[in-house]
Amino acid sequence: MASDKHRKSFLEGYKAGLNAAWNEMIKLASRGYSSTELGIMAKTKLAVIHRAVEAMATRLAEEGDASGDDKEDEIAERGSYLVNEEKADSVFVYFRDLVRAGARGLLISRTHPADVIRRLQLRDVESIWLSRTPGKAKGDVAVADPTDLVTLAGAVIKFLEAGGNAAVAMEGLEYLVSLNGFQSVLRFAQTLNEKVVVNDSYFLISANADAIKDLEYKLLAKEMAGEL
């Protein structure tokens, strides 16, 4: 189940792709090419289509950097949000923008936090690595056993209560559900949501709706201030 915003974006891109393909076919057909020639050209175009996709991705990334990629403006108010995405990506951008705007940052991820923080070019951000092998982290990275939700929640609450105006980003919701069961993760989210509201902060959770049962995703979404 995708959010309305993501569904609309996908359909707009799908429509644009179909329009481009058929317009190209009309243009080639009007030049008098035979069916065999059209078939060869179509196969050639398909073979290099990845190059066009890569070029567009580069262009969009450059446009995003030029515009500041200011996702903070899409968050209406403080509270907890689900970031519906197949792979944790946008959640880190929202997090980055909130931190750059002055929020204290705490990053919770399955990916080693140092790699994410380096990619986002952030400083003075606390982090927790979800790992079942304690002691592997280095530097200021804390390690949390993903099966110990009580301890993990306690660490987040301690951070929230250290001064408010906090931004917490979490990757790995599906991972936590697979290890602890949905009800435990739901209680975990409910507990933290209350603390987030009380401490005037943000909690951003990356979640792939297609990887979670529809009813479970809806129950989780009900606890949030919104979806992104």
N, C-alpha and C positions, 0 to 999 in steps of 0.2 A: 504494500500500500504506500504510494508516494503522496507527498503533500500536494495541495492544489498548485502551489507555486512551482514545484518541480515538474508536475505533470504538464502545466502550461508551457514551461520552458522547453520540455522535451517535444511537445506537439509542434511548437513553433519551429524548432530546429528540424523536426521530421518533415514538416511542410516545406521549409526552405530547401531541404535536400532534394525532395521530389521535384519541386519546381525547377531547380538547377539542372537536374538530370534530364527531365523532359524537354526543357528549353534547349539544352545541348543537342538532344536527339533531333529536334525539329530543325535546328540550324544545320546539322550535318545532312539530314534528309533533303533539305531544300537545295543542296549543292549537287545533287544528282548522283551520289554514291550508290553503288549496288548494295544489295542486302549482304553479300559476302564482305564487301569493304566495310560496311557499317558494323558487322559482327567483329571484324578484326580490330577496328578502332575502339569498339566498346570494351573488348577484352584488354586492350592496351591501357585504356583509362582505368579499368578496375584494378589492374596490376600495380598501378602507382597511386591509387586513391589515398593510401596512408600518408603520402607526402603532402597532399592537400590538407589532410586532417592535422598533421603536425604543424604545417604553416599557419593554419587557423588557430591552433592552440597557442603558438608563439605570439600571434597577433593579439589574441584575447588577454594573454598574460601581460603583454606590454601595455595594453589599454587599461588593464586593472591597476598596474603600478602607477600609470600616469594619473589615474583618477583617485589614487590613494586607497582603492579597494576598501572603502570605509564601511565595513559591515556593522560597525557599532550602531549606525543610524537605523538599522533594521530591528534592533532590540528596543521594544517600546518602553519597557520598564525593568527594574531590577527583579530578579526572581530566577526560577529554574526553566531551562529551555531544552527541548529535544532538537538536535540538528540531524535531520533525516538525510543520510547519505550512505552510499554503499561502502565507502572507505573513508576513514577519518581524514579530513582535509579542511573543509570549511570551518569545522569546529575550532581548528587551530588559528584560522584567520580571524574569526570572531574574538577569540581569546587574545590574540596579538593586539588587535585594535583597542580592546578594553584596557589592556596593560599599558599601551602607549598613551591612552587617555588619562592614566593616573591610578588605575586599580592595582591592588596587590595581586600578584599572580601565583596560582598553584596549579601545576600541570600533573595529571594522573594518566599514565599511558602504558600500553603493552610494549610499544616501541620504546627503546631507551630514551628517556627524556632529554638527555644531552644532545642527541641527534635532532630532535624536534626543536629544541631551543636554539640550536645552532642554525637550523634552517630558517627559523623565524627571526633570527638576529635580535634576540631579546637578552636583557640582563636583569639581574636581581629578581629572578623568578624561582620559587621553590618548586620541588618536583617529587613525585612518588612513582616508582617503577613497579608495575604489577608483575611480580615474578615469583615463581614457586621455588626459586633457588636463592634464598637470602644470602647476603654478603657479596654478591657479584657486582653491585653498583660501586661507583667510584665518586670521589669528591663529595659534593653536597646532595647527591641524589639519595633519597630514602628508598627502602625496598619494602613492599607490602605483599603479604601472601594473599592472593585473590580469593582464597576460600575463607579468609578471616574478615568478614565484612564489618564486624563490630569494631575491630582495631582500626580498620581503614576509615570508617565513619568517624571514629574518635579523633583521628589525625586531621580530618577535614574540618571538623567542628572546632578543634583547637585553633586552626588557621583562621577560620571565619571570625572567631571571638577575639582574635588578637588585635582587632582594630577596625573591623567593618571594611566597607568599600573593597571587597575582595572579588576576584574573578577566578573561578575554579573550572577547569576544562577537563573532561574525562573521556578517554578513549577505551573501548573494550567492554561495552555493555553486554553484547552477545556472549562474550567470553565469561563474564561474571554469571550470566544466566545459566550457561552450560555447566558451570562448576557448582553453583549454589541453588539453582532452581529459581523460577520466576518470583514466587511469593517472597523469598528472602531479599531479592534484589529490589522488589517493589517497596518493602518496608525500609530498606536502606535509602531509597530515593525519597520516600516520604519523610523520614527523619531529617535528612539533609535539607530538603526543601523548606521545612519549618525553620531551620537554623539560618538558611540563606535569607529568608524574608525578614526574620528578626534582626539580622546583622546587615541589612541593606546592601546585599551583595548579589553576585551572579553565579549560576551553576549551569554550565553548558555540557550536555551529554550527547556524544556522537552515537547515533543509533540507526541501524539499517532496518527499516520497517519490513523489508522483504525477507529478512533472516529471523524474524520474530513472529510468533502466532498473532494473527490479526487482533484477537480479543485482548491479548496481553499488551500489545502496543497501544491499543486504545485506553486500557486501564492506566498505563504509565503516562500517556499523554494527558489524561485527566488531572494528574497531579502537577502538571507543569503550567507555567504562565503562558506558554505558547510553543509553536514549532517553527523552525527556521529551515 
